[in-house]
Amino acid sequence: MTLANQLTVLRFVLALAMFMALLRPEPGFHLLALFLFLAAVITDWIDGTIARMTNSISPFGKVADPIADKILVVGALIALTRAKLGIPLWGIFLIIIRELLIGGLRMIESAHGKIPAAQPWGKWKMGLQSVSVLAMLAILVARGYLSWTPPWAFQLPYYLTVLCVIVAWNSAYQYFKHSRKTLEKSWG
């Protein structure tokens, strides 16, 4: 297993640990979740860089990397709903639907002999979602450790989620547009 793939597997572990830490009510666990999420995001950037630099992009990496990203972000958003930060459930639902549809599209493409690599718009989506979740985690940690938090900070998670939904569905549109011919072949 390449180093890039080992980092992807590590991201699965970090995502699970982050999710479990967020389920705990103590602020110390929320701080731990913030650091675990940050470490996972860093491994995402590093594994892609290593795979490109060493020319070790693999079919496993093309499939596992986006799955690890989805588990990390969606897991964080689901766990954060327990923190009552105002994250809209409909937003998480729409993000999950998008991820399932794109996962299905990737399966259709692989059935046609293509293993699609991440596209730029998908990378932008992941980047925005990562920054948004980091901001939400920071707000949660601030709420646990500071005696006063600005009121606007508790409205921010709602708007960040809305932004994530918009970017996610724009990305989905781009994926479907890019894969239109393969999708049409699969209908016949």
C-alpha positions as CSV (number, residue, x, y, z in Angstrom):
1,M,0.0,0.0,0.0
2,T,1.4,3.4,-1.0
3,L,2.1,6.1,1.5
4,A,-0.8,8.2,0.0
5,N,-3.2,5.3,0.5
6,Q,-2.0,4.8,4.0
7,L,-2.8,8.5,4.7
8,T,-6.3,8.0,3.2
9,V,-6.9,5.0,5.5
10,L,-5.6,7.2,8.4
11,R,-8.2,9.8,7.5
12,F,-11.0,7.2,7.9
13,V,-9.7,6.5,11.5
14,L,-9.4,10.3,12.2
15,A,-12.9,10.8,11.0
16,L,-14.3,8.1,13.2
17,A,-12.4,9.4,16.2
18,M,-13.5,13.0,15.5
19,F,-17.2,11.8,15.3
20,M,-16.9,10.0,18.6
21,A,-15.3,13.0,20.3
22,L,-18.1,15.3,19.0
23,L,-20.7,13.0,20.6
24,R,-19.3,13.8,24.0
25,P,-20.7,16.9,25.8
26,E,-17.4,18.0,27.4
27,P,-15.6,21.0,25.8
28,G,-12.3,19.1,26.0
29,F,-13.7,16.5,23.5
30,H,-14.9,19.2,21.2
31,L,-11.4,20.7,21.2
32,L,-10.0,17.2,20.4
33,A,-12.5,16.9,17.6
34,L,-11.3,20.2,16.1
35,F,-7.7,19.0,16.1
36,L,-8.7,15.6,14.7
37,F,-10.7,17.2,11.9
38,L,-7.8,19.5,11.1
39,A,-5.3,16.6,11.1
40,A,-7.7,14.7,8.7
41,V,-7.9,17.7,6.4
42,I,-4.1,18.0,6.4
43,T,-3.7,14.3,5.5
44,D,-6.2,14.8,2.6
45,W,-3.9,17.5,1.2
46,I,-0.7,15.6,1.8
47,D,-1.9,12.3,0.4
48,G,-3.0,13.9,-2.9
49,T,0.3,15.8,-3.1
50,I,2.3,12.6,-2.4
51,A,0.3,10.6,-5.0
52,R,0.9,13.2,-7.7
53,M,4.6,13.8,-6.9
54,T,5.5,10.1,-6.7
55,N,3.1,9.2,-9.6
56,S,1.4,6.7,-7.3
57,I,-2.2,7.5,-8.0
58,S,-4.0,4.3,-7.7
59,P,-7.5,2.9,-8.3
60,F,-7.9,2.4,-4.5
61,G,-6.9,6.1,-3.9
62,K,-9.3,7.3,-6.6
63,V,-12.2,5.5,-4.8
64,A,-11.2,5.7,-1.1
65,D,-10.1,9.3,-1.0
66,P,-13.4,10.8,-1.9
67,I,-15.2,8.4,0.4
68,A,-12.9,9.4,3.3
69,D,-13.7,13.0,2.5
70,K,-17.4,12.4,2.6
71,I,-17.3,10.4,5.9
72,L,-15.2,13.2,7.4
73,V,-17.4,16.1,6.4
74,V,-20.9,14.5,6.7
75,G,-19.9,12.8,10.0
76,A,-18.8,16.2,11.4
77,L,-22.0,17.9,10.3
78,I,-24.2,15.1,11.7
79,A,-22.4,15.1,15.0
80,L,-22.5,18.9,15.1
81,T,-26.3,18.9,15.0
82,R,-26.2,17.6,18.6
83,A,-24.4,20.8,19.6
84,K,-27.4,22.9,18.7
85,L,-25.4,25.4,16.5
86,G,-28.3,26.0,14.2
87,I,-27.1,23.7,11.4
88,P,-30.2,23.0,9.3
89,L,-31.0,19.3,8.9
90,W,-32.3,19.9,5.4
91,G,-28.9,21.2,4.5
92,I,-27.2,18.0,5.7
93,F,-29.8,16.0,3.9
94,L,-29.2,17.8,0.6
95,I,-25.4,17.3,1.0
96,I,-25.9,13.6,1.7
97,I,-28.2,13.2,-1.3
98,R,-25.5,14.9,-3.5
99,E,-22.8,12.6,-2.2
100,L,-24.9,9.5,-2.8
101,L,-25.7,10.7,-6.4
102,I,-22.1,11.4,-7.2
103,G,-21.1,8.1,-5.7
104,G,-23.6,6.4,-8.0
105,L,-22.3,8.3,-10.9
106,R,-18.8,7.2,-10.1
107,M,-19.9,3.6,-10.0
108,I,-21.6,3.9,-13.4
109,E,-18.4,5.4,-14.8
110,S,-16.3,2.6,-13.3
111,A,-18.7,0.1,-14.8
112,H,-17.8,1.6,-18.2
113,G,-14.1,1.2,-17.5
114,K,-13.4,4.6,-16.1
115,I,-12.2,5.4,-12.6
116,P,-12.8,9.1,-12.4
117,A,-10.2,11.2,-10.5
118,A,-11.3,14.1,-8.4
119,Q,-12.3,17.1,-10.5
120,P,-11.4,20.7,-9.6
121,W,-14.9,21.7,-8.6
122,G,-15.1,18.7,-6.3
123,K,-11.8,19.8,-4.7
124,W,-13.2,23.3,-4.3
125,K,-16.3,21.8,-2.7
126,M,-14.2,19.8,-0.2
127,G,-12.1,22.9,0.6
128,L,-15.1,25.0,1.3
129,Q,-16.8,22.3,3.4
130,S,-13.6,21.7,5.4
131,V,-13.2,25.4,6.2
132,S,-16.9,25.7,7.1
133,V,-16.7,22.7,9.4
134,L,-13.5,24.0,11.0
135,A,-15.3,27.3,11.6
136,M,-18.3,25.5,13.2
137,L,-16.0,23.4,15.4
138,A,-14.2,26.6,16.4
139,I,-17.5,28.2,17.4
140,L,-18.4,25.1,19.4
141,V,-15.0,25.2,21.2
142,A,-15.4,28.9,21.9
143,R,-18.8,28.3,23.4
144,G,-17.3,25.8,25.7
145,Y,-14.3,27.8,26.8
146,L,-15.2,31.4,26.6
147,S,-17.6,33.3,28.9
148,W,-18.9,35.4,26.0
149,T,-19.1,34.6,22.3
150,P,-20.4,37.2,19.7
151,P,-24.1,36.6,18.8
152,W,-23.3,36.5,15.1
153,A,-21.1,33.4,15.7
154,F,-24.2,31.3,16.4
155,Q,-25.8,32.4,13.2
156,L,-22.8,31.6,11.1
157,P,-23.2,27.7,11.0
158,Y,-26.6,28.1,9.3
159,Y,-25.2,30.3,6.6
160,L,-22.1,28.2,6.2
161,T,-24.3,25.1,5.7
162,V,-26.4,26.9,3.1
163,L,-23.1,27.9,1.3
164,C,-21.9,24.3,1.4
165,V,-25.2,23.1,-0.1
166,I,-25.0,25.6,-2.9
167,V,-21.4,24.7,-3.7
168,A,-22.1,20.9,-3.4
169,W,-25.0,21.1,-5.9
170,N,-23.0,23.2,-8.3
171,S,-20.3,20.6,-8.1
172,A,-22.8,17.9,-8.7
173,Y,-24.1,19.7,-11.8
174,Q,-20.6,20.0,-13.1
175,Y,-19.9,16.2,-12.5
176,F,-23.1,15.2,-14.3
177,K,-22.4,17.6,-17.2
178,H,-18.9,16.2,-17.5
179,S,-20.2,12.6,-17.4
180,R,-23.3,13.1,-19.5
181,K,-22.2,10.7,-22.3
182,T,-21.3,7.9,-20.0
183,L,-24.6,8.4,-18.1
184,E,-26.6,8.3,-21.4
185,K,-24.8,5.1,-22.4
186,S,-25.8,3.5,-19.1
187,W,-29.5,4.2,-19.8
188,G,-29.6,2.1,-23.0
